[in-house]
Amino acid sequence: MATHHGKEGVVTVAGTAMGNVTGFTIDTTHDTVEDTELSDATKTYIAGRGTFTASIDMNYDETSTEQASLTTGSSLAFIFLPEGNTSGDESLSGTGIVTGMSIGLTLDGITTRTVSIQGTGALTVGTV
């Protein structure tokens, strides 16, 4: 069983690797549609439509071109690389719309930015 350290992860936006990323999350869901017949003793379902959402956590950097491109409403191509970007590593790619952005700071901490993304179309799972 392979395990990976978070420091291996990479996120690219519009073909450019993002700096200052501290983490990311990708969630996939798939609707189901009930197709139970009146005579069935238990419910049955078929697969419906799927979707994905993602969030990217980063240290805030107002000089970063990549961070500046993450404005709400913008549609961008994303590649999430949880294992890194070495040949054979898993790649999750797709297009998404930036739906939200928050900036957080504390008295004695690093200023952070979190961006929320709604996938549009399929999330493609492949390898580098």
C-alpha positions as a Markdown table, in Angstrom:
| # | Residue | x | y | z |
|---|---|---|---|---|
| 1 | Met | 0.0 | 0.0 | 0.0 |
| 2 | Ala | 1.4 | 3.4 | -1.0 |
| 3 | Thr | 1.1 | 6.4 | 1.1 |
| 4 | His | 2.0 | 10.0 | 0.3 |
| 5 | His | 3.0 | 13.0 | 2.2 |
| 6 | Gly | 1.0 | 16.2 | 1.6 |
| 7 | Lys | 4.2 | 18.0 | 0.5 |
| 8 | Glu | 4.1 | 16.1 | -2.7 |
| 9 | Gly | 0.9 | 17.8 | -3.9 |
| 10 | Val | 0.8 | 20.2 | -6.8 |
| 11 | Val | -2.0 | 22.4 | -8.3 |
| 12 | Thr | -1.9 | 23.9 | -11.7 |
| 13 | Val | -4.2 | 26.7 | -12.9 |
| 14 | Ala | -4.5 | 27.4 | -16.6 |
| 15 | Gly | -1.3 | 25.4 | -17.2 |
| 16 | Thr | 0.9 | 27.1 | -14.5 |
| 17 | Ala | 1.8 | 25.5 | -11.2 |
| 18 | Met | 0.5 | 27.6 | -8.3 |
| 19 | Gly | 2.9 | 28.6 | -5.5 |
| 20 | Asn | 1.9 | 29.1 | -1.9 |
| 21 | Val | -0.6 | 26.2 | -1.9 |
| 22 | Thr | -1.0 | 24.7 | 1.5 |
| 23 | Gly | -3.7 | 22.2 | 0.7 |
| 24 | Phe | -6.6 | 21.2 | -1.5 |
| 25 | Thr | -9.8 | 19.1 | -1.4 |
| 26 | Ile | -11.7 | 17.6 | -4.3 |
| 27 | Asp | -15.2 | 16.2 | -3.7 |
| 28 | Thr | -17.1 | 14.1 | -6.3 |
| 29 | Thr | -20.7 | 13.2 | -6.2 |
| 30 | His | -23.1 | 11.3 | -8.5 |
| 31 | Asp | -26.9 | 11.6 | -8.4 |
| 32 | Thr | -29.0 | 8.5 | -8.4 |
| 33 | Val | -32.5 | 8.1 | -9.8 |
| 34 | Glu | -35.0 | 5.6 | -8.4 |
| 35 | Asp | -36.3 | 3.1 | -11.0 |
| 36 | Thr | -38.3 | 0.9 | -8.6 |
| 37 | Glu | -41.2 | -0.9 | -10.1 |
| 38 | Leu | -44.5 | -1.3 | -8.2 |
| 39 | Ser | -43.9 | -5.0 | -7.8 |
| 40 | Asp | -40.4 | -4.7 | -6.4 |
| 41 | Ala | -39.9 | -5.5 | -2.7 |
| 42 | Thr | -36.9 | -3.1 | -2.4 |
| 43 | Lys | -36.0 | 0.1 | -4.1 |
| 44 | Thr | -33.6 | 0.1 | -7.0 |
| 45 | Tyr | -31.6 | 2.9 | -8.6 |
| 46 | Ile | -29.6 | 3.9 | -11.6 |
| 47 | Ala | -26.8 | 6.3 | -11.9 |
| 48 | Gly | -27.7 | 9.9 | -12.9 |
| 49 | Arg | -25.4 | 12.8 | -13.4 |
| 50 | Gly | -22.0 | 13.4 | -11.6 |
| 51 | Thr | -20.3 | 16.6 | -10.6 |
| 52 | Phe | -17.2 | 17.7 | -8.6 |
| 53 | Thr | -16.3 | 20.6 | -6.4 |
| 54 | Ala | -12.8 | 21.6 | -5.1 |
| 55 | Ser | -11.2 | 24.1 | -2.8 |
| 56 | Ile | -7.6 | 25.3 | -2.8 |
| 57 | Asp | -6.0 | 26.6 | 0.4 |
| 58 | Met | -3.0 | 28.9 | 0.1 |
| 59 | Asn | -0.9 | 31.5 | 1.8 |
| 60 | Tyr | -2.1 | 34.9 | 0.6 |
| 61 | Asp | 0.1 | 36.6 | -2.0 |
| 62 | Glu | -1.2 | 39.7 | -3.7 |
| 63 | Thr | 1.7 | 39.6 | -6.2 |
| 64 | Ser | 0.9 | 36.1 | -7.5 |
| 65 | Thr | -0.5 | 36.1 | -11.1 |
| 66 | Glu | -2.1 | 32.7 | -10.4 |
| 67 | Gln | -3.9 | 33.9 | -7.3 |
| 68 | Ala | -5.0 | 37.0 | -9.1 |
| 69 | Ser | -6.6 | 34.8 | -11.8 |
| 70 | Leu | -8.8 | 33.1 | -9.2 |
| 71 | Thr | -11.6 | 35.7 | -9.3 |
| 72 | Thr | -15.2 | 34.7 | -8.6 |
| 73 | Gly | -17.0 | 33.9 | -11.8 |
| 74 | Ser | -13.9 | 33.0 | -13.8 |
| 75 | Ser | -13.8 | 29.6 | -15.6 |
| 76 | Leu | -10.3 | 28.0 | -15.5 |
| 77 | Ala | -8.7 | 24.7 | -16.3 |
| 78 | Phe | -7.3 | 23.0 | -13.1 |
| 79 | Ile | -5.0 | 20.0 | -12.6 |
| 80 | Phe | -4.8 | 18.5 | -9.1 |
| 81 | Leu | -1.8 | 16.3 | -8.5 |
| 82 | Pro | -2.0 | 14.6 | -5.0 |
| 83 | Glu | 1.1 | 12.5 | -5.5 |
| 84 | Gly | 3.2 | 15.2 | -7.3 |
| 85 | Asn | 4.1 | 15.7 | -10.9 |
| 86 | Thr | 6.4 | 12.7 | -11.6 |
| 87 | Ser | 5.6 | 10.4 | -14.5 |
| 88 | Gly | 3.0 | 7.9 | -13.5 |
| 89 | Asp | 1.6 | 10.0 | -10.6 |
| 90 | Glu | -2.2 | 10.4 | -10.4 |
| 91 | Ser | -3.7 | 13.5 | -12.1 |
| 92 | Leu | -7.2 | 14.9 | -11.5 |
| 93 | Ser | -8.1 | 17.5 | -14.1 |
| 94 | Gly | -11.1 | 19.5 | -15.2 |
| 95 | Thr | -12.6 | 22.9 | -15.8 |
| 96 | Gly | -14.3 | 24.8 | -13.0 |
| 97 | Ile | -15.9 | 28.1 | -12.1 |
| 98 | Val | -14.5 | 30.0 | -9.1 |
| 99 | Thr | -17.6 | 30.3 | -6.9 |
| 100 | Gly | -16.1 | 31.8 | -3.8 |
| 101 | Met | -13.0 | 33.2 | -2.2 |
| 102 | Ser | -12.2 | 34.0 | 1.4 |
| 103 | Ile | -9.2 | 35.7 | 3.0 |
| 104 | Gly | -8.4 | 34.9 | 6.7 |
| 105 | Leu | -5.9 | 36.3 | 9.1 |
| 106 | Thr | -5.1 | 36.1 | 12.8 |
| 107 | Leu | -3.1 | 38.3 | 15.0 |
| 108 | Asp | 0.0 | 36.0 | 15.1 |
| 109 | Gly | -0.5 | 33.9 | 11.9 |
| 110 | Ile | -0.1 | 33.9 | 8.2 |
| 111 | Thr | -2.7 | 35.5 | 6.0 |
| 112 | Thr | -4.5 | 32.8 | 4.0 |
| 113 | Arg | -6.8 | 32.6 | 1.0 |
| 114 | Thr | -9.3 | 29.8 | 0.2 |
| 115 | Val | -10.9 | 29.5 | -3.2 |
| 116 | Ser | -14.0 | 27.3 | -3.9 |
| 117 | Ile | -14.6 | 25.8 | -7.4 |
| 118 | Gln | -17.6 | 24.2 | -9.0 |
| 119 | Gly | -16.6 | 21.8 | -11.7 |
| 120 | Thr | -18.2 | 22.1 | -15.1 |
| 121 | Gly | -18.1 | 18.9 | -17.1 |
| 122 | Ala | -16.2 | 15.7 | -16.1 |
| 123 | Leu | -13.3 | 15.4 | -13.7 |
| 124 | Thr | -10.8 | 13.3 | -15.6 |
| 125 | Val | -8.7 | 10.9 | -13.6 |
| 126 | Gly | -5.4 | 9.9 | -15.3 |
| 127 | Thr | -1.7 | 10.0 | -14.8 |
| 128 | Val | 1.1 | 12.5 | -15.4 |
